[in-house]
Amino acid sequence: MEALHIIGDEHQSLAAILHAIRFMLKEISAGKLAADLALFQAMVHYLDAYAEKRHHPKEDLLFHRLQERTEEGAEALATLGRQHAAAPQRIAALEEALACFVGDPGRFDEFAKAFDAYAEFYREHMMLEEDIVLPLLRAHLRADDWAELDASFRAEMAVNSGKDGASENFSALFSRLVDCAPAPIGFGPRPFVNR
C-alpha cells in the first residue's frame, strides 16, 4: 500500500500550498504583507504542474483498479473522473486571474476570489477521495494489486524525480516555496527568485 502513502503525502503537500496562498491573501488584504508575485506564480505553477499533471494520473491508476474490483463507490469515482478531466479549465481560470493581478495590482480581489473558488473545490475534491475512495481501495484491492500499483508509483516517481535534470524537481520547489512563505506557515517572508 505504498501507493496510498504517496497519495497521502502528496495531499498534505498540496494542502500546505493551498493553505499558504490563503494565508498570504488574508495578510495582504489586511495590509500586513506585501504581495510576492513571483511566489504566487511559483505556487500556482506547483498546483498545475504537480497536482494536476503528476498527482491526478497516479490517482487515476488507483481509481481504475478499484472499478475493476467493485461497483461500490461508482458515483464518487465518476465525480472524480469528471473533476480530473476538468483540471485544465480549472487551473487556467486561476492562472488567468493571477496574470491579471500581476499586470494590475488593483485586481487583487479578482485573484483572491478565483483562488478561494479553486481552494474550496480542491478541499471538497480531496475530502471525497479521502472519505470515500481511499477506504474502498483499502477494502477491495488485493495484495497483487498493491504490488503492481506500488511498483508503478515508484517507477513514475523515479522517472519524474527531477534529480536527473530531465524533469522538474518538485521536492526542491516545495522546499523553496516553504522557505519563502511567511511565518508561521513558512520560514520567510523572503522574495521568491526563479532559478
N, C-alpha and C positions, 0 to 999 in steps of 0.2 A: 504493500500500500504506500510505497514511497511517492507515487504519483499524487496521492491525496495530500501528503505533507508539502509537496512542491506547490500544489494549488493553494493550500492554506498560507504558505509563506508569501506567495505572490499576492493573495488577497490582502494580507497585512501590509505589504509594501504599497499597494495601490491605495488602500485606505489611508495610509500615512500621507501620501502625496495629496489626496483629496482634502484631508484634514488641514494640511499645511496651507494649501491655497485658501481654504475657507477662513482660516485664522488670519492670514495676511490681508485678505479682503476686508475683514472686520476691523483690523488695526488701521488700515488705510482709510477706511470710511470714518473712523473715529479720529483721524488726524494724528495717530500715534506712530505711523510708519510711512515712509516714502515708498512708492511702488518701484520695485526692481523688475523692469520689463523683461530683461534677459532671463531672470529667474522664472518669471511666469511662462515665458516662451519655452524654456527648457522643461518645466514641469508639464506643460500641455503636450510637448513633444513626447515625454515619457509616457503619458497616458495614451497617446496614439501609437507610438512605435512599440511599446512594450505591452500595454494592456490589450489593445485592440488587435495588434498584429502577431504577437507571440503567445500571449496568455490564452486568448479565446480559442485558437486552434487546438491547444492541448486539452482544454475543457471539452471541445467537440469530440475528441477521441474517446473521452470518458463517457460522454452522453450517448454516443453511437453504440458503445459496448453495452451500456445499460439498456438501450432499446432492444438489443439482441437477446437480453436475458429476461426481461419482464415488460409487461404493458403498464405496470404501476408507474405513476409519475409522468404519463404520456402528455398530459396537458401542460405541466411545468416544463417539460423538455421542448414542447412545441413553442411555448412562450420564449424560452431561452434561445431557441434557434432563430426565431424572428428578431429578437434583440441583437444577437450576434450579427445577423445579416444586415441590420440597420446601422451597424457601427460606423461605417464611412460617413453617413449623413450626420450622425450624432456628433462625431468628433469634428467634422467640417464646420458645423454651426458654432462650436466652441472656438475653433481656430479663427473663424471669421470675426467673431466678437472680440477676440484678443487682438487681432490685426487692426481692427477699428480703434481699439483703445490705445494701441501702440502709436497709431497715426494721429490720434486726437485724444489727449488725456481727459477731455471733457466727456468722453464716452465710457468712463469708468463704470457707471451704473449699468450700462448695457452688458459689459463684460461680467460684472458681478451677477446679474440676473441670469445670463447664459450659463455661467458656472454653477449657480445654485440648481438650475434645471438638470444639468449634467450630473452633478454630485448626488442629487436626490434620486435620479434614475439609477445611478450606479449602486447606491446604498440598497435600494429595493432589489436590484438585479443580484447582488451578492447574497442578500438575505434569502432569496428564492433558491439559489444554489445551495447555500449552507444549511437552510432549514429543511428543504425537501429532497433535493437531488443527492447531495453528498451522503446522507444517511441511507438512501436507497442503493447507492453504489456499494456501501459497506455491507448491506444486507444481501445483495444479489450477485455481485461479481465473485468469481471463483478464484482460487489460487493461481490457476494458469492464466486467467485474465489479468490479474495483478502483475504477474511476472512479465507478460508481454507489454503491458502498459508502462510499467516501471522502466523497462528497457527502452521503450520508445521515448519516454520523457528524458531519460538520461542522455540518449543519443541526440535529441533536439537541443538539449542544454549544452552539450559538448560542442556541437557544430556551431551554435549561436552564442558561445560564451563571450565573444569579443576579445578573447585573450590572444587570438592569432592575428588580430587586426582586420580580419575579413568582415566582421560584423560588429555592431555596436556593443560595448561593454556596459550593460545596464546596471550591473552591480556597482561599478565605479561611478556611473552617472548618479545613481541613487545616493551614494555616499557624498558626492559633491553637492547634490540638492540639499541634503540634510545639513551639510557644513555651512551652506549659505542661508538657509531658512532661519528666521528669527527665533530666539528663545521664547518660550520654553519648548517649542516643537523642533527646533534645530539648534545649531551651535552659533549661528550668526546673530544679527544680520551682517552678511558680507556680500558685496556685489558679486553676482554670478558672472563668470568670464568663460566664454566658449573656448575650448581647447581643441 
